[in-house]
Amino acid sequence: MNAVGVIPARWGSTRLPGKSLIDLCGKPLIVWVLERAAQASRLSHVVVATDDERIAAVVKAAGGDVAMTRPDHPSGTDRVAEAVQDLGADLVINIQGDEPLIDPATIDALVDVMQAASDWDMATLVVPLSADAAGDPSVVKVVWDETGRALYFSRSVIPHVRDGAESAPESGYWRHIGIYAYQHAFLQRLVATAPCATEIAEKLEQLRALHIGGRIKVLQGRSGGPGVDTADDVAYAELALREAGLA
């Protein structure tokens, strides 16, 4: 199965406009992500999907490929879906453009799990989460069944512990990391479907996939490191890059 990695990147980030070109240790953020994704051995191709010529120029100068997309997409998922329409992809890996330390092995693991069982519509990543951090609504939590199929994603604490800490789940809580592998046909079906009530309430696109019956495989892994959402995150990301020996 042909697996293509797509990195959506737009200029108009709500919290940090132009963040794709923010300098991290002498290199733009988008180039860090592109270079890390290119190290994944299971991808046949990596492309940056953008609507901004400034981002496109930087990616091309770094030797990367660009898919120019419409400027009016409501989400990165829609931008990814447009970018792969003519690429002949069986599997599409949506790689977040603000994760400069994304682990290439994680990308490969998502491709492997989708290739091993074709009945999965999607796959995504979770990492352990402390009980103290579980109450943060900016952190998305997830629960799944014995087969690894996602049951629900929420900004609330799930599972809810009714009877106190002594009855908390042994596995603790799990944080969802927003990297996705899609069957190409399911991705196109997803973006053609209107948002559902739970998605609108929680502001989580993956709930639309569950709403239409999508089978989402949950893969346990580890976070590649801090993402860049705000100006305050830049120093943390630079420190992490240096500590990892990448800068």
C-alpha positions as CSV (number, residue, x, y, z in Angstrom):
1,M,0.0,0.0,0.0
2,N,1.3,3.4,-1.0
3,A,1.7,5.7,2.0
4,V,2.0,9.4,1.6
5,G,2.9,11.9,4.4
6,V,1.2,15.3,4.3
7,I,2.2,18.2,6.5
8,P,-0.6,20.9,6.5
9,A,0.8,24.4,7.0
10,R,-1.1,27.7,6.9
11,W,0.0,31.2,7.7
12,G,-3.0,32.3,9.7
13,S,-2.5,30.3,12.9
14,T,-4.9,31.7,15.5
15,R,-2.4,31.8,18.4
16,L,0.8,32.4,16.4
17,P,0.4,33.7,12.9
18,G,3.2,32.7,10.5
19,K,4.5,30.0,12.9
20,S,5.5,27.7,10.1
21,L,8.4,30.0,9.4
22,I,9.3,30.7,13.1
23,D,13.0,30.2,13.5
24,L,14.1,27.3,15.7
25,C,17.9,27.1,16.2
26,G,18.5,28.7,12.8
27,K,15.9,26.7,10.8
28,P,12.2,27.3,10.1
29,L,9.8,25.2,12.0
30,I,8.2,23.7,8.9
31,V,11.7,22.6,7.7
32,W,12.3,20.7,10.9
33,V,9.1,18.9,10.5
34,L,9.7,18.1,6.9
35,E,13.2,16.7,7.5
36,R,12.0,14.5,10.4
37,A,9.1,13.2,8.3
38,A,11.4,12.4,5.4
39,Q,13.3,10.0,7.7
40,A,10.3,7.7,8.0
41,S,11.1,4.7,5.9
42,R,7.5,3.6,5.2
43,L,6.5,6.8,3.4
44,S,6.8,6.8,-0.4
45,H,6.4,10.6,-0.5
46,V,6.2,13.6,1.8
47,V,4.5,16.9,0.8
48,V,3.7,20.1,2.5
49,A,0.1,21.3,1.9
50,T,-0.2,25.1,2.1
51,D,-2.0,28.0,0.7
52,D,0.8,30.5,1.3
53,E,3.6,31.3,-1.2
54,R,6.0,32.3,1.6
55,I,5.7,28.8,3.2
56,A,5.9,27.2,-0.2
57,A,9.1,29.1,-1.1
58,V,10.9,28.0,2.1
59,V,9.9,24.4,1.6
60,K,11.0,24.3,-2.0
61,A,14.3,26.0,-1.0
62,A,14.8,23.1,1.5
63,G,14.3,20.6,-1.2
64,G,10.7,19.7,-0.2
65,D,7.6,19.2,-2.3
66,V,4.6,21.5,-2.0
67,A,0.9,21.0,-2.8
68,M,-0.8,24.4,-3.1
69,T,-4.3,24.2,-1.7
70,R,-7.3,26.5,-1.4
71,P,-7.2,29.2,1.3
72,D,-10.7,28.6,2.7
73,H,-10.3,25.2,4.2
74,P,-11.9,25.0,7.7
75,S,-9.2,22.5,9.0
76,G,-5.9,20.9,8.3
77,T,-7.7,17.7,7.6
78,D,-9.5,19.3,4.7
79,R,-6.3,20.7,3.4
80,V,-4.6,17.3,3.5
81,A,-7.6,15.7,1.7
82,E,-7.2,18.2,-1.2
83,A,-3.4,17.7,-1.4
84,V,-3.6,13.9,-1.9
85,Q,-6.4,13.8,-4.4
86,D,-4.1,13.2,-7.4
87,L,-1.1,11.5,-5.6
88,G,-2.3,7.9,-5.9
89,A,-2.1,7.3,-2.1
90,D,-3.7,4.3,-0.5
91,L,-2.7,5.5,3.0
92,V,-2.4,9.2,4.1
93,I,-0.5,10.2,7.1
94,N,-1.5,13.7,8.5
95,I,1.6,15.0,10.2
96,Q,1.2,18.1,12.3
97,G,3.2,21.0,11.1
98,D,4.1,22.3,14.5
99,E,5.9,19.2,15.9
100,P,9.6,19.7,15.1
101,L,10.6,16.6,17.1
102,I,8.1,14.2,15.5
103,D,9.6,10.7,15.7
104,P,10.0,9.1,12.3
105,A,9.5,5.7,14.0
106,T,6.1,6.8,15.1
107,I,5.1,7.6,11.5
108,D,6.4,4.1,10.4
109,A,4.4,2.4,13.2
110,L,1.2,4.1,12.1
111,V,1.8,2.9,8.5
112,D,2.6,-0.6,9.7
113,V,-0.6,-1.0,11.7
114,M,-2.8,0.2,8.8
115,Q,-1.1,-2.1,6.4
116,A,-1.4,-5.1,8.8
117,A,-5.2,-4.8,9.1
118,S,-7.0,-3.2,6.3
119,D,-10.3,-2.9,8.3
120,W,-9.0,0.1,10.2
121,D,-10.2,3.3,8.7
122,M,-7.8,5.4,10.7
123,A,-5.0,5.1,13.3
124,T,-3.6,7.6,15.8
125,L,-1.2,7.9,18.7
126,V,-1.6,8.2,22.4
127,V,0.9,8.7,25.2
128,P,0.7,8.3,29.0
129,L,-0.8,11.2,30.9
130,S,-0.5,12.1,34.6
131,A,-3.6,12.4,36.7
132,D,-2.6,16.0,37.5
133,A,-2.6,16.9,33.8
134,A,-5.8,15.0,32.9
135,G,-8.0,17.9,34.1
136,D,-6.6,20.3,31.5
137,P,-9.2,20.8,28.8
138,S,-6.5,21.7,26.2
139,V,-5.2,18.1,26.6
140,V,-7.4,15.6,24.7
141,K,-8.0,12.3,26.4
142,V,-9.0,9.0,24.8
143,V,-10.4,5.6,25.9
144,W,-10.5,2.4,23.8
145,D,-11.6,-1.2,23.8
146,E,-9.7,-4.5,24.1
147,T,-8.9,-4.5,20.3
148,G,-7.4,-1.0,20.5
149,R,-10.4,0.6,18.8
150,A,-11.1,4.2,20.0
151,L,-14.4,4.6,21.9
152,Y,-14.3,8.3,22.6
153,F,-12.1,11.4,22.7
154,S,-12.7,14.2,25.1
155,R,-11.4,17.4,26.6
156,S,-13.0,16.2,29.9
157,V,-11.3,13.7,32.1
158,I,-12.1,10.2,30.8
159,P,-12.6,7.8,32.3
160,H,-14.4,9.6,35.1
161,V,-13.3,8.1,38.5
162,R,-16.5,8.0,40.6
163,D,-15.3,6.5,43.8
164,G,-11.9,8.1,44.4
165,A,-8.3,7.5,43.5
166,E,-8.3,3.9,44.7
167,S,-10.7,3.0,41.9
168,A,-8.7,4.8,39.1
169,P,-7.8,2.7,36.1
170,E,-4.5,0.9,36.5
171,S,-3.3,2.2,33.1
172,G,-4.0,5.7,34.2
173,Y,-5.0,8.3,31.6
174,W,-3.9,8.7,28.0
175,R,-3.3,11.8,26.0
176,H,-4.1,11.9,22.3
177,I,-1.4,13.1,20.0
178,G,-2.8,14.6,16.8
179,I,-1.0,12.5,14.1
180,Y,-3.4,10.4,12.0
181,A,-3.2,7.7,9.4
182,Y,-6.2,7.4,7.1
183,Q,-7.4,5.0,4.4
184,H,-7.6,7.4,1.5
185,A,-11.2,6.6,0.7
186,F,-12.2,7.2,4.4
187,L,-10.4,10.5,4.5
188,Q,-12.4,11.7,1.5
189,R,-15.6,10.5,3.1
190,L,-14.8,12.2,6.3
191,V,-14.2,15.7,4.8
192,A,-17.4,15.3,2.8
193,T,-19.4,14.9,6.0
194,A,-20.8,17.8,8.0
195,P,-19.5,18.2,11.6
196,C,-21.6,16.2,14.2
197,A,-22.9,17.5,17.5
198,T,-20.2,16.0,19.6
199,E,-17.5,17.4,17.3
200,I,-19.0,20.9,17.6
201,A,-19.3,20.7,21.3
202,E,-15.8,19.4,22.0
203,K,-14.1,21.0,19.0
204,L,-12.5,17.6,18.0
205,E,-12.6,16.5,14.4
206,Q,-12.0,12.8,15.2
207,L,-15.4,12.6,16.8
208,R,-16.9,13.1,13.4
209,A,-15.0,9.9,12.3
210,L,-16.5,8.0,15.2
211,H,-19.9,9.4,14.5
212,I,-19.9,8.0,11.0
213,G,-18.8,4.6,12.2
214,G,-15.1,4.9,11.6
215,R,-12.8,2.3,13.1
216,I,-9.9,4.2,14.7
217,K,-6.9,2.1,15.9
218,V,-5.2,3.6,19.0
219,L,-1.4,3.1,19.0
220,Q,0.4,3.5,22.3
221,G,3.7,5.4,21.9
222,R,5.7,8.3,23.2
223,S,5.5,12.0,22.3
224,G,8.3,13.3,20.1
225,G,8.6,16.4,22.2
226,P,7.0,19.8,22.7
227,G,5.0,21.3,19.9
228,V,4.9,25.0,19.0
229,D,1.5,26.6,19.6
230,T,2.5,30.0,21.1
231,A,5.5,32.3,21.2
232,D,6.3,30.9,24.7
233,D,6.8,27.4,23.2
234,V,9.7,28.4,21.0
235,A,12.3,28.4,23.8
236,Y,11.1,25.0,25.0
237,A,11.2,23.5,21.5
238,E,14.7,24.9,20.9
239,L,15.9,23.4,24.2
240,A,14.4,20.0,23.3
241,L,16.1,20.1,19.9
242,R,19.4,20.7,21.5
243,E,18.9,18.1,24.2
244,A,18.1,15.6,21.5
245,G,21.3,16.4,19.7
246,L,19.5,17.7,16.6
247,A,20.6,21.3,16.8
